[in-house]
Every structure is written in C-alpha cells, then in structure tokens.
Amino acid sequence: MGDPHPPLDRVEEARERWELAIGPPYAAGAGGYAAPAELPDGTPAVLKLIHPHREAEHEADALVRWDGHGAVRLLDSSEDGWAVLLERCEPGTPLSAAGPEKALDVLVGLLPRLWVPAGPPFHTLTDEAGWWVGYLADEWEASGRPFERRLVDAAVEALTELAPSQGEQVLLHQDLHGDNVLAAGREPWLAIDPKPLAGEREFAVAPIVRSFELGHSRRAVVGRLDRLTSELGLDRDRARGWTIGQTVAWAVGGGPPEHVEAARWLLDS
C-alpha cells in the first residue's frame, strides 16, 4: 500500500503538521507511502504521502465528495493534496480475501454509493480517453510490441467511439478492485486509494472485470462483466469497450500479463 522509502522531509513535515506518532509503513505499493499514525488525542489514522502523478490528482477531493459513504474518510490534507490523513480501517483485511462471490456482492452494493454527481476539479473520462489514445500505439512500439496489435487497435477504437457519447457524469474510482476495499468498523467495507475521474457509470466496472484475484479465466472475466452490468443496469457493450480500452492502456507499459489476457478474452467474447 505504500513506498517504505519516501523523502524523509515529507514524512517529517507531515509528522510536525499533524503532531503525529507514526508507526512502521505498510507494505510497498505504487500509490505512495502509507503508515499507521496516531493524533495527539489518540485518534487512530493513516498517513499517506501520495506519489504525484496524473491518476492520483484530486484524491483528497474525491474523499471529501464521498464524505465517508462507502469510502475511507478524509481527516485532513496538505494544501497541494499530496499528503493526506485518513481514517484507519480496522481490521483492514482486503476484500480480495473474502472470496470471489462475496467480493462481487460487496462491489455490486458499493459502486452505486460512490456514483455521486461529479464535475470540476476532476479529470474527465473524455480527456483521459484522449490521453490514452494519444500514447497507446507509440508506447506499444517502444515497449517491444508486448502483445498483438489487434488489442491496441481495439482499445483505440473503443476509447474513440465511447468518449463523446457518454451518459450522466458521476464520480468514478478507476482502480476499484479487491485490494482497494478494506474491512472496517464504521462500515463493513470501505474503498481506499481512489484514482478519481468524472465519467459515465459503465466505465466503473473495468478494474473489477479484469481483477485476477477474483478468479482468472475466460469464464470468470466474462462472468464478472455479465453480472455487474446486469445487476447494476449498465450497458454491457459500453462496459466491455471501456474495460478493453483502459486495461490495454494501463498494461501497455508493463502491466500484469493477466490484464492483457483479460482484455483478449473480452475482445473475443
């Protein structure tokens, strides 16, 4: 969940800012440094120092918008939003440990709670799709053509066609999978680590459909797409297209091979 070796000045700045007692950091992850902390009054918290990058911009704003409904509560943040103090989830067990069926039950119930109206300051799905289209072919070439060209072409086609024809714009967690939902006390399960976008609901199922920790086979991937779109009243073709598009865009620079395989199964389904 965090980088155990952030710049020490950032940790010290946060320690002084909130007068924290900070424990050993959680296991390393791509999102940044995260460690259990305690406020002067004894309130348990998590200090997160976000690695600045496009997808994590406005994480604090997303948590404010959700206001603790289905997501971890923001206690405070720095002016630039790259240092956040969060509600601590206890026991903090990831949803992926609950098993595929239970995890899908939870996610089906959680997603509509996160779909609140969204606009500025969040990046739009339209802009993000354009960004992906802009680099996909070049990145595929630069990476040594790691998979067949038809996946790149399918992703570009889907992103280009879907972006201008979206429905209602809601707040999306574009990395909502079984390890970004934790068992908690205030609610049974809370989402963490949003990579927020404003876009249509159909996009929201993409990270779940490709989540190999929930079962990795053609049947499992297509089954997740079918169940999520059916139970949430989503357009299956649009959800499938968004999943192929984002999955290939995120995988082209060296993502998990399971994600590429999931995109391939969806393209052939």
N, C-alpha and C positions, 0 to 999 in steps of 0.2 A: 504494500500500500504506500510505501514511501521510500525516498532515497536516504540511506543512512548517513550520507556524507554531504550535506548541503554546506554552503558557505557559512562558517561559524558566526560571521557578523549578522547574518539573517536570524539565526537561532537566538543569539544574544539580544538582538533588537526586539524580537518577539517576547523573550523572557522578561525584559525590562518593561516593555509596553504594557503587558498584562500582569506583571508581577507573578509569573508562573513558577511552579515547581514542575519540571519536565522529566519524564521517565525515558527509558531506552526506546528508540524508534521502532515502529512496526517494520515488518519485512519490506524489502525494497520493491518498488514498483515504478511504473512510468510516470505517474501523476505528480510526484514530488515527495518531499519529506513529510512524514506524519508520525506523531508521538503522543502518548497519553500525557495529559497535563492536569494540573490542579490549580484552581484560582485561590486567591488569598483566603476566601471564606470557606474553602474546602470543596467547592463545586467541581465535580469531575468534568473534564473536557478533553478535546483532541486539538493539538496544534498542527495545522497543515500549512506547509510552505510550498505553494504550487510552482512547479516548473513553468515559467512563462512560455506559452505557445498559443497559437490561434484557437485551438479547440477548447482550451480551458478559460478563455476570456469570459468574464461575467459569471463565473461560477457563484460568487457571492450574491450577485443579483438574482440568480435562479433560486438560490436557497431562500432569499428574502421573499420572492414571489410565492414560493410554495408554503412558506411560513410554518414549517413543521408538519404539514399534512402529507403523509406518505414519504417524507424525506427528512433527513437529519436536519436539525435546527441550527441556524447560524447564530452564534453568540456575539461575535464581533468580527470585524475585518479591518485590514490596513486601508489607507486611502487608495492605494493602487489595486487592491483586491487580490494580490498575490500571497498574502498571509491571512489566514482565516482561523478563527477559534470556533470549534464546533462542539455541539452536544456529543457526548460519548455514548456509543451504543454498547449496552451490556446485555447479554454476554458477547455480542459481536460476531456470532457464528455466521459465516456466509450462507446465503440461500442455496448455493450450489450443493451444500452438504445435506440438504433436505431431500434430495432425490428429484428426478425429472418431473414426475407428476405433481408433487407438492409444489415445486418451484413454479411450474406453469400456472397452477391455481393461484399462487400469490401474485404473480406478474399480471395475470388477467384482472385481478382485483385492484392492483396498484396503478396500472397505466392510466385509467380514466381519472384518477385523483390528481395525477401530475399534468393532465392536459388542461391547464388554465390558459386563458387568453394571453397572447404574447405579442409584443412589438419591440420597439427600441427598449434597451440598448443591445438586444441580442442580435447576433449574426442571423441572417435569414437562410433558410434551406435553399432558396433560389441562388443566392450568392455562393453558398458552399458548393452546390452542384456545379456552378460555373467554374469555380476554383479547381474542383476535381477534374472536370473535363479538360481544363487548361494544361494539366500536368500529366495526365494518365499515359498517353502514348509515349511521350518523351521519357518518363520515369521507367516505363516498361522496357524501352530500348536500353536506357542507361543501366538498368538492373540485370541486363543479360537475357532479356526475354524469358522470365522465370516460369511463365505458363503460356498456354496457347493464345494467339492474337484474338481469337473469337471472343474471349472473355472481356478483353479491353473494348472491343467494338460493341459488345452487348451492353457494357456498363455505360459507355459514352452515349449510345442510343437511348438507353433508359433515362439517364440523367437529363439529356437534352429535351426529351419529349415530356417528362413528368414535371420539370421545374416550373414551366409557365402555366400549368393547368391545375394548380393545387386548390384544395378546399380551404376551409377555415384554418387560420393560423393559430396554433397553440404552442405552448412551451414543450419542447422535446428534450429528452435525455438521450443523447445519441450514442451512449455507451452503457445502456442499462442491461446488464447481464447478471448471472448468478453470483458473481463475486463482488458486485457493486450494490447488493442489497444485504443488509445485516440484521440479525436478530437483535431486538432492543426491548427495553422495559416500557417505555411510554406508549409504543405501539409494537405489535409483534414483529413487524419488519419495516425497515426504513432504507430508502435509497440514499446512496452516497455518490460522491465524485461525478457530479453532472458535467457533461460537455454540452452546454445548452445551445439550442437552435430554436428559431421560430419557424414553424412549418406545419404541414398537414399531418394528421394522425397516422396515416398509412406508413409513414417513414419510421415511426416509433418501434415497430416490431423487428427491424433489421438486426440489431445486436442480439436479440433473443433467438431469432431463427437460426443464426449461424453459431450459437453458443455450444461448442462441442462438449462442454462439461455437462450439458443436459442430454447428452446422447448424440453420437456421431455416426450417422448412417443416412443414406438417401431417405429411407422411410422416416427417420426421426426428424430430419431437417424439413422435409415437405409436410410432415405431420404437425410440426410446430406452426408452420405458416398457415396451414388449414385451420387449426384450432384457434389461433389468435385472431385471424381475420373473421372467422365465423362467429366466435363468441363476442368479439368487440364490434361487430358490424362494420368491418372495413372492406374496402375494395381489394380483392385478392391480387388482381393483376398489377395494380399500382404498388401494393406492398411488396410483391415479388420483384418488381422492377427496381424499387428503391433499395431493396436488400442486395440485389446483384450489384447495383451501382456503387453504393457505399462500401460494400465488402471488398470489391475489386480495387477501389480507390485506396482503401486503407491497407490492402495486402500487397500492393504493387512494389512497395519499397522494402519488403521483407517481413510481411505479416505471417501468422501461423499458416502452415500448409492446409490445416483443417478448414480454414476460412475459404481458401481458394476452392477446395473440394466442395464445400457447401454451395458456393456460387455456381460451380459447374453442375451440380445436381439440380439446382433451381432453374438454371438455363435449359436443362434438358427435361424438365418436368412439365 
